[in-house]
Amino acid sequence: MNLPIIWAPSARDEYAVLLEYVERNFGLDAALELLDTTEKLLEGIAAFPGMFPASDKRKDIRKAVVSKQASLFYRISQDQIQILHVWDNRQDPDKLEFLL
């Protein structure tokens, strides 16, 4: 049984910014490819929530690498998966520690 995926508002915003960046700098096809890759990844997470490793700092949060540009961080609860952040991998990793 697939768990529903719930996006935190901040994660939605981060994802929108990332898609806009990819489209602006790499073109519409690249943005659509990222969108498709993300959708497939989320389908996998919904079916197999534990498929990605726990974060080094927070064992209750998992990290899924979407592409070389982005990773997403999520938490599994009994009845849903919460997408907490979409991380631009070019950012300072110390900033990520503050978010998680």
N, C-alpha and C positions, 0 to 999 in steps of 0.2 A: 504494500500500500504506500503510495507516494504521500509525503507530508506536504502541506501547503507552504509556499514561500511568501514571507511577509518582509517587505522592504522598509527599513527605517527611513524616515523622510530625508535625513542627511545622506544616506546611501544613494537614494534616488537622485538627489542633487549632484552628488559626486559623479555618478554614472553619466548623467546628462552633460556635465562639464567635460568629462573624458571623451564622450562621443563627439561633442562639438570640436574639441581639440583635434581628434583624429581626422574628422571630416575636413577641417580647415587646413591641416598640414599634410594630409596624405590622400585626401579625396573621398568622395562618397562611397566608392567601392570598398575602401578600407574600413570605413565606419560601418557599413552594412555587414562586412565580414566579422567585425568585432561584435556587432549585435547578434549575429547568428551563432558565433562561438559562445557567447555568454548564455544565450537561450539553451543551447545544447548542454553546457556545463550545469546550468540550473536544473535541467531535467534529470541529469545524473545525480546531482545532490539530493533532489526530491526523492529519488528512488533509493539511493544509497548514501544517507547523510554522513556516514563516517568515512567516506572514500578519500577525504583529504586530511592531511595531518593537523594536529593541534598546533596552535601558535607556540612559539618558544617561550613567550612571556606569560600567556594566559591559556591554560590547558582546556578551559571551557569554550574557547574560541578557535575555530578552524580557519585555515588559509587555503584558498584555491587560486592558483595562478591561471588567469584567463588568457593572457598573452604576455609578450615581453613588455607591453605598456602597462598592464594592470593586473591586480590581484583583488580578490574580494574576501572579506572576513565575515564569517557567519557563526551563529550559535544554534545549537540543536536543543529544542525542548521536547517534551513528550508529544505535543500535538502540532508543532510547526517548526519551520526553519526561519530564523531571523537574519536577514542580510543587514549587517551592521555598518560596513564601510566598503566602498570601492576605492582602492588605493592606486594612485598613479605611481608606478614603480621607480620613477625618476626622482621622487621626492626624498627628502632627508628622512632616514629611518627613525631618527630620534623623535620626529613629529608623530610618527605612528604610535610609539609607546604612550604618548600623551592621550591619543584618541582611544586606545584600548584600555 
